[in-house]
Amino acid sequence: ILTAIIYPDSAIYANGETAEDIQKDLTAKVTALNKTLPSFKQIKKVELRETEFVKTTSKKTKRNLVQ
């Protein structure tokens, strides 16, 4: 299952939204994006992270550590 693992930007969601509100907003955005993509590229699940991704010294995400 193609899953989007998202760490929400605190600048965008700084108005005291709950995790449920953020989840609904991001799911709506993913649904809109999926309408433009072929079925094999569509995101089926959205997961929120509470901690930032582990990064290298050059600020790239260490993909093998994303869970």
Phi, psi and omega in degrees: 000128178285118185239135174264120177257117191238133169255105185298143178288122183293336178290326180281319183252055182259004184267020177082024177293146177278167179299326179294318178296318179295318179301315180297317180297312181292323177296320177296320178294321179293321178298318177296320178294319181299333179294338181263354185253151172294159187300327182283349178255359185286142179279125184264336186217145178238127177239139177261143175253144176265343178243154180289156179292150176288134184238157174278179178293338178265017174068025175264145179288134175278096187296328180290347179260358180283126179224000000 
